[in-house]
Amino acid sequence: MTSQFPQVLAGRYEIRDLIGRGGMAEVHLGYDTRLSRVVAIKLLRSDIAGDPTFQARFRREAQSAAALNHPAVVAVYDSGEEELLQPGGASRTVPYIVMEYIEGHTVRELLSEGEAVPIAEAAEIVSGCPGRPGVLPPGGDRPPRHQARKHHADLHRRGEGHGLRHRSGH
């Protein structure tokens, strides 16, 4: 966890390990103490958190993602802002998005192993579970590294699959 972030956001979301990093944000494993569930917490990167343009863009992303309701897109549970104390003593507002956590590996990780994905397995990843495109059924004889999962809405829109690990089975 980045040391500048409080351990708890909004009095309920515990920030845990960093699990992903992108151009605008970092995603941490989190825990919702009110509902007793694991979540993913996306925080605007500290080096751009003071920029009003990036703050507005991040807020729009939260609103757009929350409006989506599709089996292949992670659910947005909450969003907000937290006042953080910076090293120089000044405070800065950092927006966050709390999302569904899906445990698993990304397509990028699967492909980076250097082995070609068999055609049947690639077709299964693309087609996914019935009613859940891009999501493989949990269990079976397939090891967890081959289980695809939902994309974060922003990654889904860009066509990237490095989405953050979310829901168990996520």
Residue frames as a rotation matrix with the C-alpha (Angstrom) as fourth column:
MET 1
0.585 0.811 0.000 0.00
0.811 -0.585 0.000 0.00
0.000 0.000 -1.000 0.00
THR 2
-0.098 -0.568 0.817 1.26
0.450 -0.757 -0.473 3.46
0.887 0.322 0.330 -0.82
SER 3
-0.550 -0.237 -0.801 2.21
0.826 -0.014 -0.563 5.06
0.122 -0.971 0.203 2.48
GLN 4
-0.982 0.151 0.112 0.41
-0.161 -0.983 -0.083 8.36
0.097 -0.099 0.990 1.80
PHE 5
-0.243 0.958 -0.155 -3.01
-0.290 0.081 0.953 6.70
0.926 0.277 0.258 1.67
PRO 6
-0.196 0.242 0.950 -4.94
-0.978 0.016 -0.206 6.24
-0.065 -0.970 0.234 4.87
GLN 7
-0.968 -0.174 0.180 -5.55
-0.182 0.983 -0.027 2.67
-0.173 -0.059 -0.983 5.86
VAL 8
-0.369 0.912 0.178 -9.31
0.799 0.409 -0.440 3.19
-0.475 -0.020 -0.880 5.68
LEU 9
-0.962 0.170 0.214 -11.34
0.007 -0.767 0.641 5.23
0.273 0.618 0.737 3.18
ALA 10
-0.292 0.931 0.218 -14.79
-0.505 -0.344 0.792 6.60
0.812 0.121 0.571 4.02
GLY 11
-0.250 0.140 0.958 -14.63
-0.963 0.064 -0.261 4.90
-0.098 -0.988 0.119 7.39
ARG 12
0.568 0.593 0.571 -15.24
-0.549 0.790 -0.274 1.47
-0.613 -0.158 0.774 5.85
TYR 13
0.965 -0.198 -0.173 -12.85
-0.039 0.545 -0.838 0.48
0.260 0.815 0.518 3.03
GLU 14
0.527 -0.839 0.137 -9.52
-0.087 0.107 0.990 -0.95
-0.845 -0.534 -0.017 4.19
ILE 15
0.715 -0.391 -0.580 -6.78
-0.673 -0.161 -0.722 -0.39
0.190 0.906 -0.378 1.63
ARG 16
0.673 -0.485 0.559 -4.54
0.050 0.784 0.619 -3.40
-0.738 -0.388 0.551 1.15
ASP 17
-0.221 -0.906 0.360 -1.95
0.442 0.236 0.866 -4.50
-0.869 0.351 0.348 -1.44
LEU 18
-0.055 0.066 -0.996 -1.38
-0.777 -0.629 0.001 -2.72
-0.627 0.774 0.086 -4.73
ILE 19
0.021 0.129 0.991 -2.66
0.283 0.950 -0.129 -5.04
-0.959 0.284 -0.017 -7.47
GLY 20
0.210 0.045 0.977 -2.55
0.976 0.039 -0.212 -2.85
-0.047 0.998 -0.036 -10.56
ARG 21
-0.159 -0.322 -0.933 -1.30
0.226 -0.932 0.283 0.42
-0.961 -0.166 0.220 -11.94
GLY 22
0.313 0.313 0.897 -2.38
0.940 0.032 -0.339 2.35
-0.135 0.949 -0.284 -15.00
GLY 23
-0.342 -0.471 0.813 -1.89
0.702 -0.703 -0.112 5.69
0.625 0.533 0.571 -16.67
MET 24
-0.144 0.403 0.904 -4.18
-0.284 -0.892 0.352 7.55
0.948 -0.206 0.242 -14.30
ALA 25
0.505 0.489 0.711 -4.74
-0.817 0.004 0.577 5.36
0.279 -0.872 0.402 -11.26
GLU 26
-0.784 -0.606 -0.135 -3.58
-0.487 0.735 -0.471 2.60
0.385 -0.304 -0.872 -8.96
VAL 27
0.376 0.907 -0.191 -5.79
-0.566 0.388 0.728 -0.25
0.734 -0.166 0.659 -7.87
HIS 28
-0.698 -0.543 0.467 -5.52
-0.684 0.310 -0.661 -1.83
0.214 -0.780 -0.588 -4.46
LEU 29
-0.378 0.556 -0.741 -7.04
0.478 0.802 0.358 -4.90
0.793 -0.219 -0.569 -2.97
GLY 30
-0.653 0.196 0.731 -9.49
-0.598 -0.726 -0.340 -3.69
0.464 -0.660 0.591 -0.36
TYR 31
-0.699 0.474 -0.535 -11.97
0.631 0.761 -0.149 -4.85
0.336 -0.442 -0.832 2.22
ASP 32
-0.263 0.733 0.627 -15.41
-0.355 -0.678 0.643 -3.40
0.897 -0.054 0.439 2.89
THR 33
-0.976 -0.207 -0.066 -15.77
-0.009 0.345 -0.939 -3.65
0.217 -0.916 -0.339 6.67
ARG 34
-0.461 0.876 0.141 -19.48
-0.809 -0.349 -0.473 -2.81
-0.365 -0.332 0.870 6.59
LEU 35
0.549 0.725 -0.415 -20.47
-0.835 0.484 -0.261 -5.59
0.012 0.490 0.871 4.15
SER 36
0.197 -0.565 0.802 -17.60
-0.435 0.683 0.588 -7.99
-0.879 -0.464 -0.111 4.95
ARG 37
0.839 0.057 0.541 -16.43
0.418 0.568 -0.709 -8.43
-0.348 0.821 0.453 1.37
VAL 38
-0.278 -0.961 0.005 -13.23
0.563 -0.159 0.811 -8.09
-0.778 0.228 0.585 -0.63
VAL 39
0.858 0.508 -0.069 -13.26
0.277 -0.573 -0.772 -5.20
-0.432 0.643 -0.632 -3.11
ALA 40
-0.140 -0.852 0.504 -10.94
0.983 -0.179 -0.031 -3.45
0.117 0.492 0.863 -5.55
ILE 41
0.619 0.275 -0.735 -10.20
0.458 -0.887 0.054 0.20
-0.637 -0.370 -0.676 -4.76
LYS 42
0.123 -0.515 0.848 -9.06
0.934 -0.228 -0.274 2.46
0.334 0.826 0.453 -7.59
LEU 43
0.490 -0.080 -0.868 -7.26
0.514 -0.778 0.361 5.63
-0.704 -0.623 -0.340 -6.48
LEU 44
0.950 -0.209 0.230 -6.17
0.059 -0.604 -0.795 8.52
0.305 0.769 -0.562 -8.67
ARG 45
0.231 -0.950 -0.210 -2.36
0.853 0.302 -0.426 8.50
0.469 -0.081 0.880 -8.77
SER 46
0.445 -0.061 -0.893 -0.83
0.735 -0.545 0.404 10.85
-0.511 -0.837 -0.198 -6.22
ASP 47
-0.609 -0.781 -0.142 1.34
0.547 -0.542 0.637 12.68
-0.574 0.310 0.757 -8.78
ILE 48
-0.832 0.365 0.417 -1.77
0.209 -0.490 0.846 13.84
0.513 0.792 0.332 -10.70
ALA 49
-0.236 0.794 -0.561 -4.29
0.961 0.276 -0.014 13.91
0.143 -0.543 -0.828 -7.83
GLY 50
-0.307 0.075 -0.949 -3.97
0.471 -0.854 -0.220 17.70
-0.827 -0.515 0.227 -7.51
ASP 51
-0.992 -0.086 -0.093 -4.79
-0.044 -0.458 0.888 18.35
-0.119 0.885 0.450 -11.16
PRO 52
-0.333 0.941 -0.058 -8.44
-0.474 -0.220 -0.852 19.45
-0.815 -0.257 0.520 -11.53
THR 53
-0.039 0.282 -0.959 -8.57
-0.988 0.131 0.079 18.05
0.148 0.950 0.273 -15.08
PHE 54
-0.697 -0.281 -0.659 -7.58
-0.247 0.958 -0.148 14.56
0.673 0.060 -0.737 -13.95
GLN 55
-0.893 0.433 0.127 -9.91
-0.053 0.178 -0.983 14.77
-0.448 -0.884 -0.136 -10.94
ALA 56
-0.085 0.903 -0.421 -12.83
-0.809 -0.309 -0.499 15.63
-0.581 0.298 0.757 -13.22
ARG 57
-0.170 -0.048 -0.984 -11.92
-0.826 0.551 0.115 12.85
0.537 0.833 -0.133 -15.65
PHE 58
-0.941 -0.226 -0.254 -11.70
-0.050 0.831 -0.554 10.33
0.336 -0.508 -0.793 -12.81
ARG 59
-0.624 0.777 0.083 -15.11
-0.283 -0.126 -0.951 11.42
-0.729 -0.617 0.298 -11.46
ARG 60
0.077 0.635 -0.769 -16.65
-0.985 -0.070 -0.157 11.06
-0.153 0.769 0.620 -14.95
GLU 61
-0.547 -0.348 -0.761 -15.13
-0.504 0.863 -0.033 7.59
0.669 0.365 -0.647 -15.19
ALA 62
-0.973 0.204 0.103 -16.73
0.009 0.486 -0.874 6.61
-0.229 -0.850 -0.475 -11.88
GLN 63
-0.221 0.951 -0.215 -20.13
-0.574 -0.305 -0.760 7.87
-0.788 -0.044 0.614 -13.04
SER 64
0.027 0.185 -0.982 -19.85
-0.976 0.217 0.014 6.19
0.216 0.958 0.186 -16.45
ALA 65
-0.770 -0.392 -0.503 -18.69
-0.305 0.919 -0.250 2.88
0.560 -0.039 -0.828 -15.00
ALA 66
-0.845 0.495 0.204 -21.45
-0.098 0.230 -0.968 2.90
-0.526 -0.838 -0.146 -12.38
ALA 67
-0.028 0.875 -0.483 -24.03
-0.837 -0.284 -0.467 3.36
-0.546 0.391 0.741 -15.15
LEU 68
-0.340 -0.155 -0.928 -22.90
-0.771 0.611 0.180 0.15
0.539 0.776 -0.327 -16.89
ASN 69
0.071 0.371 0.926 -24.65
-0.736 0.646 -0.202 -3.09
-0.673 -0.667 0.319 -16.08
HIS 70
0.527 -0.014 -0.850 -23.14
-0.715 0.533 -0.452 -5.96
0.459 0.846 0.271 -18.04
PRO 71
0.990 -0.084 0.112 -21.90
0.005 0.821 0.571 -9.41
-0.140 -0.565 0.813 -16.97
ALA 72
0.456 -0.873 0.171 -18.46
0.819 0.337 -0.464 -8.76
0.348 0.352 0.869 -18.54
VAL 73
-0.115 -0.453 0.884 -17.89
-0.033 -0.888 -0.459 -5.47
0.993 -0.082 0.087 -16.69
VAL 74
-0.658 -0.180 -0.731 -17.08
0.680 0.276 -0.680 -5.26
0.324 -0.944 -0.059 -12.99
ALA 75
0.478 0.878 0.036 -19.70
0.704 -0.407 0.583 -3.64
0.526 -0.253 -0.812 -10.78
VAL 76
-0.595 -0.536 0.600 -18.99
0.042 -0.766 -0.642 -0.26
0.803 -0.356 0.478 -9.20
TYR 77
-0.079 0.537 -0.840 -20.07
0.917 0.370 0.150 -0.29
0.392 -0.758 -0.522 -5.56
ASP 78
0.703 0.219 -0.676 -19.10
0.571 -0.740 0.355 3.20
-0.423 -0.636 -0.646 -4.43
SER 79
-0.026 -0.777 0.629 -17.04
0.776 -0.413 -0.477 6.26
0.630 0.476 0.613 -5.24
GLY 80
0.898 0.295 -0.327 -15.94
0.438 -0.678 0.591 9.29
-0.048 -0.674 -0.738 -3.33
GLU 81
0.311 -0.811 0.494 -13.05
-0.016 -0.525 -0.851 11.48
0.950 0.257 -0.176 -2.33
GLU 82
0.690 -0.196 -0.697 -10.70
0.723 0.237 0.649 11.45
0.038 -0.951 0.305 0.60
GLU 83
0.809 -0.477 0.345 -8.65
-0.454 -0.878 -0.149 14.37
0.374 -0.036 -0.927 1.93
LEU 84
0.677 -0.662 -0.321 -5.06
0.703 0.711 0.015 13.20
0.218 -0.236 0.947 2.23
LEU 85
0.824 -0.497 -0.272 -2.24
-0.229 -0.731 0.642 14.94
-0.518 -0.467 -0.717 4.02
GLN 86
0.811 -0.585 -0.008 0.79
0.128 0.190 -0.973 15.37
0.571 0.788 0.229 1.76
PRO 87
0.198 -0.827 -0.526 4.43
0.930 0.328 -0.165 15.21
0.309 -0.457 0.834 2.96
GLY 88
-0.672 -0.500 0.547 4.70
0.377 -0.866 -0.328 19.04
0.638 -0.014 0.770 3.02
GLY 89
-0.845 0.384 -0.371 1.65
0.313 -0.207 -0.927 19.30
-0.433 -0.900 0.055 5.28
ALA 90
-0.607 0.663 -0.438 -0.83
-0.784 -0.589 0.195 20.41
-0.129 0.462 0.877 2.60
SER 91
-0.254 0.583 0.772 -3.98
0.009 0.799 -0.601 18.39
-0.967 -0.146 -0.209 2.05
ARG 92
-0.760 0.032 -0.650 -5.13
-0.649 -0.107 0.753 17.09
-0.045 0.994 0.102 -1.31
THR 93
0.229 0.912 0.340 -8.42
-0.696 0.398 -0.597 15.56
-0.680 -0.100 0.726 -2.37
VAL 94
-0.843 -0.486 -0.230 -7.96
-0.519 0.627 0.581 12.12
-0.138 0.609 -0.781 -3.96
PRO 95
0.203 0.958 -0.204 -10.95
-0.979 0.199 -0.041 10.51
0.001 0.208 0.978 -5.68
TYR 96
-0.839 -0.402 0.367 -11.51
-0.412 0.910 0.054 6.75
-0.356 -0.106 -0.929 -5.42
ILE 97
0.088 0.831 -0.549 -13.77
-0.898 0.305 0.317 4.11
0.431 0.465 0.773 -6.94
VAL 98
-0.506 -0.146 0.850 -14.72
-0.600 0.768 -0.225 0.93
-0.620 -0.623 -0.476 -5.07
MET 99
0.001 0.416 -0.909 -15.40
-0.950 0.285 0.130 -1.98
0.314 0.863 0.396 -7.42
GLU 100
0.931 0.315 0.184 -16.16
-0.339 0.934 0.114 -5.65
-0.136 -0.168 0.976 -7.49
TYR 101
-0.124 -0.988 0.088 -13.01
-0.913 0.148 0.380 -7.73
-0.389 -0.034 -0.921 -7.01
ILE 102
0.926 0.339 -0.168 -12.51
-0.379 0.832 -0.406 -10.73
0.002 0.439 0.898 -9.26
GLU 103
0.205 -0.886 0.416 -9.61
-0.497 0.272 0.824 -13.02
-0.843 -0.376 -0.384 -8.49
GLY 104
0.796 0.010 0.606 -7.67
0.426 0.702 -0.571 -14.43
-0.431 0.712 0.554 -11.38
HIS 105
-0.354 -0.934 -0.042 -5.07
0.479 -0.220 0.850 -13.71
-0.804 0.281 0.525 -14.00
THR 106
0.260 0.389 -0.884 -5.23
-0.488 -0.737 -0.468 -11.30
-0.833 0.553 -0.002 -16.86
VAL 107
0.949 0.053 0.312 -5.09
0.247 0.492 -0.835 -12.21
-0.198 0.869 0.453 -20.51
ARG 108
0.630 -0.774 0.058 -1.86
-0.619 -0.547 -0.564 -10.20
0.468 0.319 -0.824 -20.64
GLU 109
0.028 -0.619 0.785 -0.35
-0.894 0.335 0.296 -12.44
-0.446 -0.711 -0.544 -17.96
LEU 110
0.581 0.275 0.766 -1.51
-0.001 0.941 -0.337 -15.54
-0.814 0.195 0.547 -19.78
LEU 111
0.973 -0.175 0.150 0.07
0.152 0.000 -0.988 -14.39
0.173 0.985 0.027 -23.04
SER 112
0.520 -0.821 0.235 3.29
-0.812 -0.561 -0.162 -13.21
0.265 -0.106 -0.958 -21.37
GLU 113
0.514 -0.311 0.800 4.11
-0.380 0.753 0.537 -16.79
-0.769 -0.580 0.269 -20.36
GLY 114
-0.341 -0.769 -0.541 5.49
-0.793 -0.074 0.604 -17.20
-0.505 0.635 -0.585 -23.87
GLU 115
-0.830 0.119 0.545 3.38
0.280 0.934 0.222 -20.19
-0.483 0.337 -0.808 -24.84
ALA 116
-0.782 0.612 -0.119 0.71
-0.398 -0.343 0.851 -20.06
0.480 0.713 0.512 -27.50
VAL 117
-0.447 0.739 0.505 -2.81
-0.586 0.184 -0.789 -20.44
-0.676 -0.648 0.351 -26.14
PRO 118
-0.843 0.173 0.510 -4.48
0.419 0.805 0.420 -23.46
-0.337 0.568 -0.751 -27.78
ILE 119
-0.842 0.515 0.160 -7.24
-0.161 -0.523 0.837 -22.45
0.515 0.679 0.524 -30.20
ALA 120
-0.058 0.873 -0.484 -9.98
0.550 0.433 0.714 -24.21
0.833 -0.225 -0.506 -28.20
GLU 121
-0.138 -0.063 -0.988 -8.91
0.971 -0.208 -0.122 -22.40
-0.198 -0.976 0.090 -25.03
ALA 122
-0.962 -0.216 -0.168 -8.70
0.170 -0.953 0.249 -19.03
-0.214 0.211 0.954 -26.80
ALA 123
-0.553 0.828 0.090 -12.23
0.009 -0.103 0.995 -19.56
0.833 0.551 0.050 -28.14
GLU 124
0.100 0.574 -0.813 -13.42
0.861 0.359 0.359 -20.41
0.498 -0.736 -0.459 -24.63
ILE 125
-0.562 -0.374 -0.737 -11.83
0.714 -0.669 -0.205 -17.23
-0.417 -0.642 0.644 -23.22
VAL 126
-0.985 0.170 0.026 -13.47
-0.124 -0.804 0.581 -15.10
0.120 0.569 0.813 -25.89
SER 127
-0.318 0.934 -0.163 -16.89
0.006 0.174 0.985 -16.75
0.948 0.312 -0.061 -25.65
GLY 128
-0.766 -0.091 0.637 -16.89
-0.590 -0.295 -0.751 -17.18
0.256 -0.951 0.172 -21.86
CYS 129
-0.823 0.550 0.145 -19.68
0.301 0.638 -0.708 -18.59
-0.482 -0.539 -0.691 -19.76
PRO 130
-0.326 0.795 0.512 -23.21
0.817 -0.036 0.575 -18.52
0.476 0.606 -0.638 -21.15
GLY 131
0.720 0.682 0.130 -24.45
0.566 -0.685 0.459 -14.97
0.402 -0.257 -0.879 -20.62
ARG 132
0.782 -0.528 -0.331 -21.00
-0.022 -0.555 0.831 -13.82
-0.623 -0.643 -0.446 -19.46
PRO 133
0.874 -0.460 0.158 -18.78
0.231 0.106 -0.967 -13.13
0.428 0.882 0.199 -22.46
GLY 134
0.180 -0.928 0.325 -15.07
-0.342 -0.369 -0.864 -13.25
0.922 0.044 -0.384 -21.66
VAL 135
-0.063 -0.160 0.985 -15.55
-0.996 0.067 -0.053 -15.02
-0.058 -0.985 -0.164 -18.33
LEU 136
-0.465 -0.170 -0.869 -14.57
-0.362 0.932 0.011 -18.65
0.808 0.319 -0.495 -18.06
PRO 137
0.700 0.710 -0.071 -16.52
-0.254 0.341 0.905 -20.95
0.667 -0.616 0.419 -15.79
PRO 138
0.048 -0.698 0.714 -14.73
-0.996 -0.087 -0.018 -21.53
0.075 -0.711 -0.700 -12.46
GLY 139
0.198 -0.023 0.980 -13.38
-0.527 0.840 0.127 -24.94
-0.826 -0.542 0.154 -11.54
GLY 140
0.964 0.147 -0.219 -13.25
-0.264 0.549 -0.793 -27.85
0.004 0.823 0.568 -13.92
ASP 141
0.635 -0.762 0.125 -9.92
0.727 0.644 0.238 -29.14
-0.262 -0.061 0.963 -15.13
ARG 142
0.410 -0.462 0.786 -8.60
0.427 -0.664 -0.613 -25.70
0.806 0.588 -0.075 -16.07
PRO 143
-0.259 -0.567 -0.782 -6.01
0.964 -0.101 -0.246 -24.26
0.061 -0.817 0.573 -13.67
PRO 144
0.433 0.509 -0.744 -6.75
0.653 -0.746 -0.130 -20.82
-0.622 -0.429 -0.655 -12.18
ARG 145
-0.476 -0.686 -0.550 -4.18
0.114 -0.668 0.735 -19.11
-0.872 0.287 0.396 -14.43
HIS 146
-0.935 0.146 0.322 -6.48
0.335 0.075 0.939 -19.78
0.113 0.986 -0.119 -17.37
GLN 147
-0.011 0.975 -0.222 -9.58
0.981 -0.032 -0.190 -18.37
-0.192 -0.220 -0.956 -15.78
ALA 148
-0.673 -0.118 0.731 -10.48
0.398 -0.890 0.223 -15.08
0.624 0.441 0.646 -17.42
ARG 149
-0.287 0.629 -0.723 -12.54
0.864 -0.156 -0.479 -12.52
-0.414 -0.762 -0.499 -15.61
LYS 150
0.720 0.670 0.182 -14.43
0.690 -0.659 -0.300 -9.33
-0.080 0.341 -0.936 -16.08
HIS 151
-0.357 -0.776 0.520 -12.64
0.765 -0.562 -0.313 -6.25
0.535 0.286 0.795 -17.25
HIS 152
-0.384 0.226 -0.895 -12.76
0.506 -0.759 -0.409 -2.95
-0.772 -0.610 0.177 -15.42
ALA 153
0.624 0.773 0.112 -15.01
0.527 -0.310 -0.792 -0.68
-0.577 0.553 -0.601 -17.40
ASP 154
0.590 -0.427 -0.685 -12.20
-0.568 -0.823 0.024 1.62
-0.574 0.375 -0.728 -18.49
LEU 155
-0.551 -0.812 0.193 -10.02
-0.453 0.485 0.748 -1.27
-0.701 0.324 -0.635 -19.66
HIS 156
-0.155 0.605 0.781 -12.99
0.597 0.687 -0.414 -2.91
-0.787 0.403 -0.467 -21.34
ARG 157
0.803 0.485 -0.346 -13.65
0.084 -0.668 -0.740 0.24
-0.590 0.565 -0.577 -23.37
ARG 158
0.252 -0.794 -0.553 -10.00
-0.863 -0.443 0.242 0.39
-0.438 0.417 -0.797 -24.48
GLY 159
0.789 0.114 -0.603 -10.00
-0.453 0.772 -0.446 -3.30
0.415 0.625 0.661 -25.37
GLU 160
-0.379 -0.925 0.038 -7.21
-0.679 0.250 -0.690 -4.12
0.629 -0.287 -0.723 -22.94
GLY 161
0.548 0.588 -0.595 -7.50
-0.048 0.732 0.679 -7.15
0.835 -0.343 0.429 -20.76
HIS 162
-0.528 -0.817 -0.234 -5.12
0.181 0.161 -0.970 -6.27
0.830 -0.554 0.063 -17.97
GLY 163
0.317 0.801 0.508 -8.11
-0.386 -0.381 0.840 -5.59
0.866 -0.462 0.188 -15.73
LEU 164
-0.482 -0.574 0.662 -7.55
-0.800 -0.020 -0.599 -6.04
0.357 -0.819 -0.450 -12.10
ARG 165
-0.759 0.171 -0.628 -8.15
0.242 0.970 -0.028 -9.23
0.604 -0.173 -0.778 -10.33
HIS 166
-0.414 0.703 0.578 -11.61
-0.816 -0.568 0.105 -9.15
0.403 -0.429 0.809 -8.84
ARG 167
0.395 0.797 0.456 -14.26
-0.918 0.326 0.225 -11.60
0.031 -0.508 0.861 -7.77
SER 168
-0.421 -0.497 0.759 -13.33
-0.567 0.797 0.207 -15.02
-0.708 -0.343 -0.618 -6.46
GLY 169
-0.003 0.351 0.936 -13.70
0.281 0.899 -0.336 -17.75
-0.960 0.262 -0.102 -9.01
HIS 170
0.148 0.781 -0.607 -12.72
0.839 -0.424 -0.340 -12.73
-0.523 -0.459 -0.718 -10.42
